Amino acid sequence: MSSVRISPGDLVLAQDSAGRFHAVVQGTRLGRITVQRCDGRPARPLALRDVLQVFKPAGTPDAPPRPEPLKPTAQLHLDL
């Protein structure tokens, strides 16, 4: 894996002796990353060599500017 900076909150694809799994990075401890597995199984801290891919949050998509909300107007009274 290339030199990608792994931060808390990143989603990773990792592997262990049971196979591959997705997990959310919680932090670092003793040169390993602590994760919470997406499938709910317990996970031990992972070595960086066990991380196959890192997915960074992209943030909210750029939305077009919202139009200014319409303000209610008083009804017209016609004097006939």
All heavy atoms as a GROMACS GRO file, in nm:
protein
  606
    1MET      N    1   0.084  -0.117   0.000
    1MET     CA    2   0.000   0.000   0.000
    1MET      C    3   0.088   0.123   0.000
    1MET      O    4   0.190   0.129   0.067
    1MET     CB    5  -0.088  -0.004   0.125
    1MET     CG    6  -0.197   0.098   0.122
    1MET     SD    7  -0.311   0.066   0.256
    1MET     CE    8  -0.303   0.223   0.332
    2SER      N    9   0.051   0.225  -0.077
    2SER     CA   10   0.132   0.346  -0.084
    2SER      C   11   0.119   0.425   0.045
    2SER      O   12   0.044   0.390   0.135
    2SER     CB   13   0.086   0.431  -0.202
    2SER     OG   14  -0.048   0.472  -0.184
    3SER      N   15   0.191   0.533   0.056
    3SER     CA   16   0.191   0.611   0.179
    3SER      C   17   0.064   0.696   0.188
    3SER      O   18   0.060   0.810   0.146
    3SER     CB   19   0.315   0.699   0.185
    3SER     OG   20   0.312   0.789   0.077
    4VAL      N   21  -0.040   0.638   0.243
    4VAL     CA   22  -0.166   0.706   0.264
    4VAL      C   23  -0.179   0.732   0.412
    4VAL      O   24  -0.151   0.645   0.495
    4VAL     CB   25  -0.285   0.618   0.216
    4VAL    CG1   26  -0.417   0.683   0.250
    4VAL    CG2   27  -0.274   0.594   0.068
    5ARG      N   28  -0.219   0.852   0.446
    5ARG     CA   29  -0.235   0.888   0.586
    5ARG      C   30  -0.371   0.836   0.634
    5ARG      O   31  -0.474   0.869   0.578
    5ARG     CB   32  -0.227   1.039   0.598
    5ARG     CG   33  -0.173   1.083   0.726
    5ARG     CD   34  -0.155   1.235   0.724
    5ARG     NE   35  -0.100   1.273   0.849
    5ARG     CZ   36   0.027   1.298   0.870
    5ARG    NH1   37   0.109   1.292   0.770
    5ARG    NH2   38   0.069   1.330   0.987
    6ILE      N   39  -0.371   0.755   0.737
    6ILE     CA   40  -0.494   0.698   0.792
    6ILE      C   41  -0.533   0.780   0.914
    6ILE      O   42  -0.452   0.798   1.004
    6ILE     CB   43  -0.475   0.550   0.828
    6ILE    CG1   44  -0.438   0.470   0.703
    6ILE    CG2   45  -0.601   0.494   0.891
    6ILE    CD1   46  -0.405   0.325   0.730
    7SER      N   47  -0.657   0.827   0.914
    7SER     CA   48  -0.707   0.912   1.022
    7SER      C   49  -0.829   0.847   1.086
    7SER      O   50  -0.898   0.768   1.021
    7SER     CB   51  -0.747   1.048   0.968
    7SER     OG   52  -0.643   1.108   0.896
    8PRO      N   53  -0.859   0.881   1.211
    8PRO     CA   54  -0.983   0.833   1.271
    8PRO      C   55  -1.102   0.875   1.188
    8PRO      O   56  -1.109   0.985   1.136
    8PRO     CB   57  -0.985   0.901   1.409
    8PRO     CG   58  -0.841   0.927   1.439
    8PRO     CD   59  -0.778   0.958   1.306
    9GLY      N   60  -1.196   0.784   1.170
    9GLY     CA   61  -1.314   0.810   1.088
    9GLY      C   62  -1.303   0.756   0.947
    9GLY      O   63  -1.403   0.746   0.876
   10ASP      N   64  -1.184   0.718   0.903
   10ASP     CA   65  -1.167   0.660   0.770
   10ASP      C   66  -1.222   0.518   0.768
   10ASP      O   67  -1.221   0.448   0.869
   10ASP     CB   68  -1.018   0.654   0.730
   10ASP     CG   69  -0.959   0.790   0.704
   10ASP    OD1   70  -1.035   0.888   0.692
   10ASP    OD2   71  -0.834   0.799   0.696
   11LEU      N   72  -1.269   0.476   0.653
   11LEU     CA   73  -1.315   0.340   0.633
   11LEU      C   74  -1.202   0.263   0.567
   11LEU      O   75  -1.139   0.314   0.473
   11LEU     CB   76  -1.439   0.339   0.543
   11LEU     CG   77  -1.504   0.205   0.518
   11LEU    CD1   78  -1.569   0.152   0.645
   11LEU    CD2   79  -1.607   0.215   0.408
   12VAL      N   80  -1.172   0.145   0.618
   12VAL     CA   81  -1.064   0.065   0.561
   12VAL      C   82  -1.114  -0.074   0.524
   12VAL      O   83  -1.208  -0.126   0.584
   12VAL     CB   84  -0.944   0.052   0.660
   12VAL    CG1   85  -0.878   0.184   0.685
   12VAL    CG2   86  -0.986  -0.013   0.790
   13LEU      N   87  -1.051  -0.130   0.422
   13LEU     CA   88  -1.068  -0.270   0.388
   13LEU      C   89  -0.943  -0.339   0.441
   13LEU      O   90  -0.831  -0.304   0.402
   13LEU     CB   91  -1.081  -0.290   0.237
   13LEU     CG   92  -1.086  -0.434   0.188
   13LEU    CD1   93  -1.210  -0.506   0.243
   13LEU    CD2   94  -1.084  -0.440   0.037
   14ALA      N   95  -0.963  -0.431   0.534
   14ALA     CA   96  -0.850  -0.497   0.598
   14ALA      C   97  -0.866  -0.647   0.589
   14ALA      O   98  -0.970  -0.698   0.548
   14ALA     CB   99  -0.841  -0.453   0.744
   15GLN      N  100  -0.760  -0.718   0.628
   15GLN     CA  101  -0.766  -0.863   0.629
   15GLN      C  102  -0.705  -0.914   0.758
   15GLN      O  103  -0.618  -0.852   0.816
   15GLN     CB  104  -0.692  -0.922   0.509
   15GLN     CG  105  -0.542  -0.900   0.512
   15GLN     CD  106  -0.474  -0.960   0.391
   15GLN    OE1  107  -0.539  -1.006   0.299
   15GLN    NE2  108  -0.342  -0.958   0.390
   16ASP      N  109  -0.756  -1.028   0.803
   16ASP     CA  110  -0.697  -1.099   0.914
   16ASP      C  111  -0.701  -1.248   0.881
   16ASP      O  112  -0.727  -1.285   0.767
   16ASP     CB  113  -0.766  -1.066   1.047
   16ASP     CG  114  -0.913  -1.106   1.050
   16ASP    OD1  115  -0.962  -1.166   0.953
   16ASP    OD2  116  -0.979  -1.077   1.152
   17SER      N  117  -0.677  -1.332   0.977
   17SER     CA  118  -0.674  -1.476   0.949
   17SER      C  119  -0.809  -1.531   0.904
   17SER      O  120  -0.815  -1.632   0.835
   17SER     CB  121  -0.625  -1.551   1.073
   17SER     OG  122  -0.714  -1.525   1.181
   18ALA      N  123  -0.920  -1.462   0.940
   18ALA     CA  124  -1.054  -1.509   0.901
   18ALA      C  125  -1.096  -1.459   0.764
   18ALA      O  126  -1.192  -1.509   0.708
   18ALA     CB  127  -1.155  -1.464   1.006
   19GLY      N  128  -1.029  -1.359   0.710
   19GLY     CA  129  -1.064  -1.306   0.579
   19GLY      C  130  -1.064  -1.154   0.576
   19GLY      O  131  -1.012  -1.089   0.666
   20ARG      N  132  -1.127  -1.100   0.472
   20ARG     CA  133  -1.132  -0.954   0.455
   20ARG      C  134  -1.257  -0.897   0.522
   20ARG      O  135  -1.359  -0.965   0.530
   20ARG     CB  136  -1.137  -0.919   0.307
   20ARG     CG  137  -1.010  -0.954   0.234
   20ARG     CD  138  -1.022  -0.914   0.090
   20ARG     NE  139  -0.895  -0.937   0.022
   20ARG     CZ  140  -0.868  -0.893  -0.098
   20ARG    NH1  141  -0.959  -0.828  -0.167
   20ARG    NH2  142  -0.751  -0.915  -0.152
   21PHE      N  143  -1.246  -0.772   0.565
   21PHE     CA  144  -1.360  -0.705   0.627
   21PHE      C  145  -1.342  -0.555   0.615
   21PHE      O  146  -1.232  -0.505   0.595
   21PHE     CB  147  -1.375  -0.746   0.774
   21PHE     CG  148  -1.255  -0.712   0.860
   21PHE    CD1  149  -1.246  -0.592   0.926
   21PHE    CD2  150  -1.151  -0.803   0.871
   21PHE    CE1  151  -1.136  -0.561   1.004
   21PHE    CE2  152  -1.040  -0.774   0.949
   21PHE     CZ  153  -1.032  -0.652   1.016
   22HIS      N  154  -1.453  -0.482   0.627
   22HIS     CA  155  -1.451  -0.336   0.631
   22HIS      C  156  -1.461  -0.292   0.776
   22HIS      O  157  -1.530  -0.356   0.856
   22HIS     CB  158  -1.569  -0.278   0.552
   22HIS     CG  159  -1.551  -0.290   0.405
   22HIS    ND1  160  -1.596  -0.399   0.334
   22HIS    CD2  161  -1.491  -0.209   0.315
   22HIS    CE1  162  -1.566  -0.383   0.206
   22HIS    NE2  163  -1.502  -0.269   0.192
   23ALA      N  164  -1.394  -0.182   0.808
   23ALA     CA  165  -1.395  -0.131   0.945
   23ALA      C  166  -1.374   0.020   0.944
   23ALA      O  167  -1.319   0.076   0.849
   23ALA     CB  168  -1.286  -0.198   1.027
   24VAL      N  169  -1.417   0.083   1.051
   24VAL     CA  170  -1.398   0.227   1.070
   24VAL      C  171  -1.284   0.246   1.168
   24VAL      O  172  -1.282   0.186   1.276
   24VAL     CB  173  -1.527   0.293   1.124
   24VAL    CG1  174  -1.505   0.441   1.148
   24VAL    CG2  175  -1.642   0.271   1.027
   25VAL      N  176  -1.188   0.331   1.133
   25VAL     CA  177  -1.073   0.356   1.218
   25VAL      C  178  -1.115   0.439   1.339
   25VAL      O  179  -1.179   0.544   1.325
   25VAL     CB  180  -0.962   0.429   1.139
   25VAL    CG1  181  -0.845   0.464   1.229
   25VAL    CG2  182  -0.918   0.346   1.021
   26GLN      N  183  -1.082   0.390   1.458
   26GLN     CA  184  -1.114   0.460   1.583
   26GLN      C  185  -0.996   0.541   1.635
   26GLN      O  186  -1.015   0.645   1.695
   26GLN     CB  187  -1.158   0.359   1.690
   26GLN     CG  188  -1.280   0.278   1.651
   26GLN     CD  189  -1.402   0.364   1.638
   26GLN    OE1  190  -1.433   0.445   1.725
   26GLN    NE2  191  -1.473   0.350   1.528
   27GLY      N  192  -0.875   0.492   1.614
   27GLY     CA  193  -0.756   0.562   1.663
   27GLY      C  194  -0.633   0.476   1.644
   27GLY      O  195  -0.635   0.374   1.574
   28THR      N  196  -0.524   0.516   1.709
   28THR     CA  197  -0.400   0.440   1.703
   28THR      C  198  -0.355   0.404   1.843
   28THR      O  199  -0.382   0.476   1.939
   28THR     CB  200  -0.288   0.521   1.633
   28THR    OG1  201  -0.265   0.640   1.708
   28THR    CG2  202  -0.326   0.556   1.491
   29ARG      N  203  -0.286   0.291   1.851
   29ARG     CA  204  -0.235   0.247   1.980
   29ARG      C  205  -0.115   0.158   1.957
   29ARG      O  206  -0.125   0.059   1.883
   29ARG     CB  207  -0.343   0.172   2.057
   29ARG     CG  208  -0.299   0.130   2.195
   29ARG     CD  209  -0.411   0.069   2.275
   29ARG     NE  210  -0.459  -0.052   2.209
   29ARG     CZ  211  -0.560  -0.123   2.252
   29ARG    NH1  212  -0.626  -0.085   2.357
   29ARG    NH2  213  -0.596  -0.233   2.189
   30LEU      N  214  -0.002   0.195   2.013
   30LEU     CA  215   0.121   0.116   2.006
   30LEU      C  216   0.162   0.083   1.862
   30LEU      O  217   0.198  -0.029   1.830
   30LEU     CB  218   0.106  -0.013   2.087
   30LEU     CG  219   0.076   0.005   2.236
   30LEU    CD1  220   0.049  -0.130   2.300
   30LEU    CD2  221   0.190   0.077   2.306
   31GLY      N  222   0.150   0.180   1.773
   31GLY     CA  223   0.191   0.160   1.634
   31GLY      C  224   0.092   0.080   1.552
   31GLY      O  225   0.122   0.039   1.440
   32ARG      N  226  -0.026   0.055   1.604
   32ARG     CA  227  -0.130  -0.017   1.531
   32ARG      C  228  -0.255   0.069   1.530
   32ARG      O  229  -0.267   0.164   1.607
   32ARG     CB  230  -0.162  -0.151   1.599
   32ARG     CG  231  -0.046  -0.246   1.593
   32ARG     CD  232  -0.079  -0.374   1.667
   32ARG     NE  233   0.028  -0.471   1.650
   32ARG     CZ  234   0.018  -0.577   1.572
   32ARG    NH1  235  -0.092  -0.600   1.504
   32ARG    NH2  236   0.118  -0.661   1.560
   33ILE      N  237  -0.348   0.037   1.440
   33ILE     CA  238  -0.472   0.114   1.436
   33ILE      C  239  -0.584   0.032   1.500
   33ILE      O  240  -0.594  -0.089   1.480
   33ILE     CB  241  -0.510   0.156   1.293
   33ILE    CG1  242  -0.526   0.036   1.200
   33ILE    CG2  243  -0.410   0.253   1.236
   33ILE    CD1  244  -0.582   0.072   1.064
   34THR      N  245  -0.663   0.099   1.582
   34THR     CA  246  -0.779   0.035   1.642
   34THR      C  247  -0.900   0.063   1.553
   34THR      O  248  -0.916   0.175   1.504
   34THR     CB  249  -0.805   0.086   1.784
   34THR    OG1  250  -0.818   0.227   1.782
   34THR    CG2  251  -0.692   0.047   1.877
   35VAL      N  252  -0.978  -0.040   1.529
   35VAL     CA  253  -1.090  -0.029   1.437
   35VAL      C  254  -1.216  -0.087   1.500
   35VAL      O  255  -1.211  -0.166   1.594
   35VAL     CB  256  -1.062  -0.101   1.304
   35VAL    CG1  257  -0.946  -0.038   1.230
   35VAL    CG2  258  -1.039  -0.249   1.324
   36GLN      N  259  -1.329  -0.046   1.444
   36GLN     CA  260  -1.457  -0.106   1.476
   36GLN      C  261  -1.509  -0.168   1.348
   36GLN      O  262  -1.534  -0.098   1.249
   36GLN     CB  263  -1.555  -0.002   1.529
   36GLN     CG  264  -1.689  -0.060   1.564
   36GLN     CD  265  -1.782   0.044   1.622
   36GLN    OE1  266  -1.750   0.163   1.626
   36GLN    NE2  267  -1.897   0.001   1.665
   37ARG      N  268  -1.525  -0.299   1.348
   37ARG     CA  269  -1.568  -0.369   1.227
   37ARG      C  270  -1.711  -0.334   1.193
   37ARG      O  271  -1.795  -0.317   1.280
   37ARG     CB  272  -1.555  -0.520   1.245
   37ARG     CG  273  -1.410  -0.566   1.244
   37ARG     CD  274  -1.397  -0.713   1.268
   37ARG     NE  275  -1.466  -0.792   1.167
   37ARG     CZ  276  -1.420  -0.906   1.117
   37ARG    NH1  277  -1.304  -0.954   1.158
   37ARG    NH2  278  -1.488  -0.972   1.027
   38CYS      N  279  -1.740  -0.327   1.064
   38CYS     CA  280  -1.876  -0.294   1.017
   38CYS      C  281  -1.972  -0.411   1.034
   38CYS      O  282  -2.093  -0.390   1.036
   38CYS     CB  283  -1.871  -0.250   0.871
   38CYS     SG  284  -1.782  -0.095   0.848
   39ASP      N  285  -1.920  -0.532   1.048
   39ASP     CA  286  -2.008  -0.648   1.065
   39ASP      C  287  -2.037  -0.678   1.211
   39ASP      O  288  -2.106  -0.774   1.243
   39ASP     CB  289  -1.951  -0.771   0.995
   39ASP     CG  290  -1.813  -0.810   1.046
   39ASP    OD1  291  -1.763  -0.749   1.142
   39ASP    OD2  292  -1.753  -0.903   0.987
   40GLY      N  293  -1.985  -0.597   1.304
   40GLY     CA  294  -2.015  -0.613   1.445
   40GLY      C  295  -1.926  -0.710   1.520
   40GLY      O  296  -1.936  -0.722   1.642
   41ARG      N  297  -1.840  -0.780   1.451
   41ARG     CA  298  -1.750  -0.874   1.518
   41ARG      C  299  -1.641  -0.798   1.591
   41ARG      O  300  -1.604  -0.688   1.552
   41ARG     CB  301  -1.687  -0.968   1.417
   41ARG     CG  302  -1.786  -1.061   1.351
   41ARG     CD  303  -1.714  -1.153   1.258
   41ARG     NE  304  -1.807  -1.242   1.190
   41ARG     CZ  305  -1.773  -1.322   1.092
   41ARG    NH1  306  -1.649  -1.325   1.048
   41ARG    NH2  307  -1.864  -1.400   1.036
   42PRO      N  308  -1.585  -0.857   1.696
   42PRO     CA  309  -1.474  -0.790   1.766
   42PRO      C  310  -1.349  -0.789   1.678
   42PRO      O  311  -1.327  -0.880   1.598
   42PRO     CB  312  -1.453  -0.876   1.891
   42PRO     CG  313  -1.516  -1.007   1.860
   42PRO     CD  314  -1.624  -0.982   1.759
   43ALA      N  315  -1.271  -0.685   1.694
   43ALA     CA  316  -1.147  -0.672   1.615
   43ALA      C  317  -1.032  -0.633   1.705
   43ALA      O  318  -1.046  -0.549   1.794
   43ALA     CB  319  -1.166  -0.568   1.506
   44ARG      N  320  -0.920  -0.695   1.681
   44ARG     CA  321  -0.798  -0.658   1.751
   44ARG      C  322  -0.733  -0.542   1.677
   44ARG      O  323  -0.765  -0.517   1.560
   44ARG     CB  324  -0.702  -0.776   1.754
   44ARG     CG  325  -0.752  -0.888   1.841
   44ARG     CD  326  -0.648  -0.994   1.849
   44ARG     NE  327  -0.690  -1.102   1.758
   44ARG     CZ  328  -0.641  -1.222   1.760
   44ARG    NH1  329  -0.545  -1.253   1.842
   44ARG    NH2  330  -0.684  -1.313   1.676
   45PRO      N  331  -0.642  -0.470   1.740
   45PRO     CA  332  -0.569  -0.365   1.667
   45PRO      C  333  -0.497  -0.424   1.546
   45PRO      O  334  -0.444  -0.535   1.552
   45PRO     CB  335  -0.469  -0.312   1.771
   45PRO     CG  336  -0.533  -0.343   1.902
   45PRO     CD  337  -0.606  -0.473   1.882
   46LEU      N  338  -0.498  -0.349   1.436
   46LEU     CA  339  -0.441  -0.397   1.310
   46LEU      C  340  -0.305  -0.334   1.283
   46LEU      O  341  -0.284  -0.216   1.309
   46LEU     CB  342  -0.533  -0.358   1.193
   46LEU     CG  343  -0.672  -0.418   1.190
   46LEU    CD1  344  -0.752  -0.353   1.078
   46LEU    CD2  345  -0.664  -0.567   1.170
   47ALA      N  346  -0.216  -0.414   1.226
   47ALA     CA  347  -0.090  -0.361   1.175
   47ALA      C  348  -0.120  -0.295   1.041
   47ALA      O  349  -0.215  -0.330   0.971
   47ALA     CB  350   0.011  -0.473   1.158
   48LEU      N  351  -0.040  -0.198   1.003
   48LEU     CA  352  -0.062  -0.128   0.876
   48LEU      C  353  -0.054  -0.221   0.756
   48LEU      O  354  -0.120  -0.198   0.655
   48LEU     CB  355   0.036  -0.012   0.862
   48LEU     CG  356   0.015   0.103   0.960
   48LEU    CD1  357   0.122   0.209   0.940
   48LEU    CD2  358  -0.122   0.162   0.944
   49ARG      N  359   0.022  -0.328   0.765
   49ARG     CA  360   0.032  -0.422   0.653
   49ARG      C  361  -0.098  -0.498   0.629
   49ARG      O  362  -0.119  -0.555   0.522
   49ARG     CB  363   0.149  -0.519   0.674
   49ARG     CG  364   0.126  -0.616   0.786
   49ARG     CD  365   0.240  -0.716   0.799
   49ARG     NE  366   0.220  -0.803   0.913
   49ARG     CZ  367   0.263  -0.778   1.036
   49ARG    NH1  368   0.332  -0.668   1.060
   49ARG    NH2  369   0.238  -0.862   1.134
   50ASP      N  370  -0.187  -0.501   0.730
   50ASP     CA  371  -0.315  -0.569   0.716
   50ASP      C  372  -0.421  -0.483   0.649
   50ASP      O  373  -0.528  -0.531   0.617
   50ASP     CB  374  -0.366  -0.614   0.853
   50ASP     CG  375  -0.275  -0.720   0.915
   50ASP    OD1  376  -0.208  -0.792   0.839
   50ASP    OD2  377  -0.272  -0.728   1.039
   51VAL      N  378  -0.392  -0.355   0.629
   51VAL     CA  379  -0.487  -0.264   0.563
   51VAL      C  380  -0.464  -0.273   0.413
   51VAL      O  381  -0.355  -0.248   0.364
   51VAL     CB  382  -0.467  -0.120   0.614
   51VAL    CG1  383  -0.558  -0.024   0.539
   51VAL    CG2  384  -0.495  -0.112   0.764
   52LEU      N  385  -0.571  -0.308   0.340
   52LEU     CA  386  -0.561  -0.322   0.195
   52LEU      C  387  -0.598  -0.194   0.121
   52LEU      O  388  -0.534  -0.159   0.022
   52LEU     CB  389  -0.652  -0.437   0.148
   52LEU     CG  390  -0.625  -0.572   0.214
   52LEU    CD1  391  -0.729  -0.673   0.170
   52LEU    CD2  392  -0.485  -0.619   0.182
   53GLN      N  393  -0.703  -0.125   0.166
   53GLN     CA  394  -0.747   0.000   0.103
   53GLN      C  395  -0.798   0.093   0.210
   53GLN      O  396  -0.849   0.049   0.313
   53GLN     CB  397  -0.860  -0.024   0.003
   53GLN     CG  398  -0.816  -0.081  -0.128
   53GLN     CD  399  -0.935  -0.091  -0.224
   53GLN    OE1  400  -1.036  -0.149  -0.190
   53GLN    NE2  401  -0.919  -0.035  -0.341
   54VAL      N  402  -0.787   0.223   0.181
   54VAL     CA  403  -0.837   0.327   0.271
   54VAL      C  404  -0.937   0.412   0.194
   54VAL      O  405  -0.908   0.455   0.082
   54VAL     CB  406  -0.722   0.416   0.325
   54VAL    CG1  407  -0.777   0.525   0.416
   54VAL    CG2  408  -0.619   0.333   0.397
   55PHE      N  409  -1.053   0.433   0.252
   55PHE     CA  410  -1.156   0.516   0.191
   55PHE      C  411  -1.174   0.640   0.277
   55PHE      O  412  -1.210   0.630   0.394
   55PHE     CB  413  -1.289   0.440   0.181
   55PHE     CG  414  -1.277   0.311   0.104
   55PHE    CD1  415  -1.257   0.190   0.170
   55PHE    CD2  416  -1.283   0.311  -0.034
   55PHE    CE1  417  -1.246   0.072   0.100
   55PHE    CE2  418  -1.272   0.192  -0.105
   55PHE     CZ  419  -1.253   0.072  -0.038
   56LYS      N  420  -1.149   0.756   0.219
   56LYS     CA  421  -1.163   0.883   0.290
   56LYS      C  422  -1.303   0.940   0.271
   56LYS      O  423  -1.363   0.923   0.164
   56LYS     CB  424  -1.062   0.985   0.235
   56LYS     CG  425  -0.917   0.946   0.256
   56LYS     CD  426  -0.879   0.974   0.396
   56LYS     CE  427  -0.729   0.953   0.416
   56LYS     NZ  428  -0.690   0.981   0.551
   57PRO      N  429  -1.356   1.009   0.372
   57PRO     CA  430  -1.487   1.072   0.353
   57PRO      C  431  -1.476   1.184   0.250
   57PRO      O  432  -1.381   1.262   0.251
   57PRO     CB  433  -1.523   1.127   0.490
   57PRO     CG  434  -1.402   1.114   0.575
   57PRO     CD  435  -1.304   1.025   0.504
   58ALA      N  436  -1.572   1.190   0.160
   58ALA     CA  437  -1.568   1.289   0.054
   58ALA      C  438  -1.636   1.419   0.095
   58ALA      O  439  -1.622   1.520   0.029
   58ALA     CB  440  -1.636   1.234  -0.071
   59GLY      N  441  -1.713   1.417   0.202
   59GLY     CA  442  -1.785   1.537   0.243
   59GLY      C  443  -1.916   1.548   0.167
   59GLY      O  444  -1.953   1.463   0.088
   60THR      N  445  -1.985   1.656   0.192
   60THR     CA  446  -2.113   1.675   0.124
   60THR      C  447  -2.089   1.719  -0.019
   60THR      O  448  -1.996   1.794  -0.048
   60THR     CB  449  -2.198   1.780   0.196
   60THR    OG1  450  -2.124   1.902   0.202
   60THR    CG2  451  -2.231   1.736   0.338
   61PRO      N  452  -2.172   1.674  -0.111
   61PRO     CA  453  -2.154   1.715  -0.250
   61PRO      C  454  -2.186   1.863  -0.266
   61PRO      O  455  -2.266   1.919  -0.190
   61PRO     CB  456  -2.253   1.629  -0.327
   61PRO     CG  457  -2.352   1.585  -0.226
   61PRO     CD  458  -2.282   1.582  -0.094
   62ASP      N  459  -2.122   1.924  -0.364
   62ASP     CA  460  -2.149   2.065  -0.390
   62ASP      C  461  -2.289   2.078  -0.446
   62ASP      O  462  -2.321   2.023  -0.551
   62ASP     CB  463  -2.047   2.122  -0.489
   62ASP     CG  464  -1.908   2.130  -0.428
   62ASP    OD1  465  -1.900   2.137  -0.304
   62ASP    OD2  466  -1.811   2.129  -0.504
   63ALA      N  467  -2.370   2.149  -0.376
   63ALA     CA  468  -2.508   2.168  -0.419
   63ALA      C  469  -2.523   2.307  -0.478
   63ALA      O  470  -2.452   2.400  -0.439
   63ALA     CB  471  -2.602   2.152  -0.300
   64PRO      N  472  -2.612   2.322  -0.573
   64PRO     CA  473  -2.634   2.456  -0.627
   64PRO      C  474  -2.689   2.545  -0.517
   64PRO      O  475  -2.751   2.497  -0.422
   64PRO     CB  476  -2.736   2.435  -0.740
   64PRO     CG  477  -2.802   2.306  -0.708
   64PRO     CD  478  -2.701   2.224  -0.634
   65PRO      N  479  -2.666   2.674  -0.526
   65PRO     CA  480  -2.716   2.762  -0.420
   65PRO      C  481  -2.868   2.754  -0.411
   65PRO      O  482  -2.937   2.747  -0.512
   65PRO     CB  483  -2.670   2.901  -0.463
   65PRO     CG  484  -2.631   2.889  -0.606
   65PRO     CD  485  -2.598   2.746  -0.632
   66ARG      N  486  -2.915   2.751  -0.288
   66ARG     CA  487  -3.059   2.743  -0.268
   66ARG      C  488  -3.121   2.879  -0.294
   66ARG      O  489  -3.067   2.982  -0.252
   66ARG     CB  490  -3.089   2.699  -0.125
   66ARG     CG  491  -3.038   2.559  -0.097
   66ARG     CD  492  -3.074   2.513   0.039
   66ARG     NE  493  -3.218   2.492   0.042
   66ARG     CZ  494  -3.289   2.476   0.153
   66ARG    NH1  495  -3.229   2.479   0.268
   66ARG    NH2  496  -3.418   2.458   0.147
   67PRO      N  497  -3.234   2.881  -0.361
   67PRO     CA  498  -3.299   3.010  -0.385
   67PRO      C  499  -3.351   3.067  -0.253
   67PRO      O  500  -3.378   2.994  -0.158
   67PRO     CB  501  -3.415   2.976  -0.479
   67PRO     CG  502  -3.441   2.831  -0.457
   67PRO     CD  503  -3.308   2.771  -0.418
   68GLU      N  504  -3.360   3.197  -0.250
   68GLU     CA  505  -3.409   3.262  -0.129
   68GLU      C  506  -3.555   3.224  -0.109
   68GLU      O  507  -3.634   3.223  -0.203
   68GLU     CB  508  -3.397   3.414  -0.145
   68GLU     CG  509  -3.430   3.488  -0.019
   68GLU     CD  510  -3.404   3.637  -0.035
   68GLU    OE1  511  -3.306   3.673  -0.101
   68GLU    OE2  512  -3.484   3.715   0.019
   69PRO      N  513  -3.593   3.187   0.013
   69PRO     CA  514  -3.731   3.146   0.034
   69PRO      C  515  -3.829   3.261   0.008
   69PRO      O  516  -3.797   3.378   0.033
   69PRO     CB  517  -3.735   3.103   0.180
   69PRO     CG  518  -3.615   3.162   0.242
   69PRO     CD  519  -3.514   3.183   0.133
   70LEU      N  520  -3.943   3.227  -0.045
   70LEU     CA  521  -4.044   3.328  -0.074
   70LEU      C  522  -4.105   3.377   0.056
   70LEU      O  523  -4.130   3.300   0.149
   70LEU     CB  524  -4.152   3.270  -0.164
   70LEU     CG  525  -4.104   3.224  -0.302
   70LEU    CD1  526  -4.220   3.157  -0.376
   70LEU    CD2  527  -4.051   3.340  -0.382
   71LYS      N  528  -4.127   3.506   0.061
   71LYS     CA  529  -4.189   3.565   0.179
   71LYS      C  530  -4.338   3.581   0.153
   71LYS      O  531  -4.379   3.619   0.044
   71LYS     CB  532  -4.125   3.701   0.209
   71LYS     CG  533  -3.979   3.688   0.243
   71LYS     CD  534  -3.918   3.822   0.268
   71LYS     CE  535  -3.770   3.806   0.296
   71LYS     NZ  536  -3.703   3.934   0.310
   72PRO      N  537  -4.419   3.552   0.252
   72PRO     CA  538  -4.562   3.569   0.230
   72PRO      C  539  -4.597   3.717   0.214
   72PRO      O  540  -4.534   3.803   0.275
   72PRO     CB  541  -4.624   3.510   0.357
   72PRO     CG  542  -4.517   3.512   0.458
   72PRO     CD  543  -4.386   3.504   0.384
   73THR      N  544  -4.694   3.745   0.129
   73THR     CA  545  -4.736   3.884   0.106
   73THR      C  546  -4.880   3.900   0.155
   73THR      O  547  -4.956   3.803   0.160
   73THR     CB  548  -4.729   3.920  -0.043
   73THR    OG1  549  -4.814   3.830  -0.114
   73THR    CG2  550  -4.587   3.909  -0.095
   74ALA      N  551  -4.913   4.021   0.192
   74ALA     CA  552  -5.050   4.048   0.236
   74ALA      C  553  -5.142   4.040   0.115
   74ALA      O  554  -5.104   4.072   0.003
   74ALA     CB  555  -5.055   4.187   0.298
   75GLN      N  556  -5.263   3.997   0.139
   75GLN     CA  557  -5.357   3.988   0.029
   75GLN      C  558  -5.404   4.127  -0.009
   75GLN      O  559  -5.412   4.218   0.074
   75GLN     CB  560  -5.477   3.903   0.068
   75GLN     CG  561  -5.442   3.758   0.077
   75GLN     CD  562  -5.567   3.673   0.081
   75GLN    OE1  563  -5.678   3.724   0.090
   75GLN    NE2  564  -5.549   3.544   0.073
   76LEU      N  565  -5.433   4.142  -0.136
   76LEU     CA  566  -5.481   4.272  -0.185
   76LEU      C  567  -5.630   4.287  -0.154
   76LEU      O  568  -5.707   4.193  -0.170
   76LEU     CB  569  -5.460   4.282  -0.335
   76LEU     CG  570  -5.316   4.279  -0.383
   76LEU    CD1  571  -5.314   4.277  -0.535
   76LEU    CD2  572  -5.243   4.402  -0.334
   77HIS      N  573  -5.667   4.405  -0.108
   77HIS     CA  574  -5.806   4.435  -0.086
   77HIS      C  575  -5.850   4.531  -0.195
   77HIS      O  576  -5.792   4.639  -0.210
   77HIS     CB  577  -5.829   4.501   0.051
   77HIS     CG  578  -5.807   4.404   0.164
   77HIS    ND1  579  -5.901   4.313   0.202
   77HIS    CD2  580  -5.700   4.386   0.247
   77HIS    CE1  581  -5.855   4.243   0.302
   77HIS    NE2  582  -5.732   4.285   0.331
   78LEU      N  583  -5.946   4.492  -0.271
   78LEU     CA  584  -5.995   4.579  -0.376
   78LEU      C  585  -6.121   4.652  -0.327
   78LEU      O  586  -6.216   4.590  -0.285
   78LEU     CB  587  -6.029   4.498  -0.501
   78LEU     CG  588  -5.911   4.426  -0.566
   78LEU    CD1  589  -5.960   4.343  -0.684
   78LEU    CD2  590  -5.806   4.524  -0.612
   79ASP      N  591  -6.116   4.783  -0.328
   79ASP     CA  592  -6.232   4.862  -0.293
   79ASP      C  593  -6.311   4.890  -0.419
   79ASP      O  594  -6.264   4.958  -0.508
   79ASP     CB  595  -6.190   4.994  -0.228
   79ASP     CG  596  -6.126   4.970  -0.092
   79ASP    OD1  597  -6.170   4.876  -0.024
   79ASP    OD2  598  -6.032   5.046  -0.056
   80LEU      N  599  -6.427   4.836  -0.427
   80LEU     CA  600  -6.510   4.856  -0.546
   80LEU      C  601  -6.619   4.954  -0.520
   80LEU      O  602  -6.686   4.970  -0.433
   80LEU     CB  603  -6.567   4.724  -0.597
   80LEU     CG  604  -6.462   4.622  -0.638
   80LEU    CD1  605  -6.528   4.491  -0.673
   80LEU    CD2  606  -6.380   4.671  -0.755
   0.00000   0.00000   0.00000
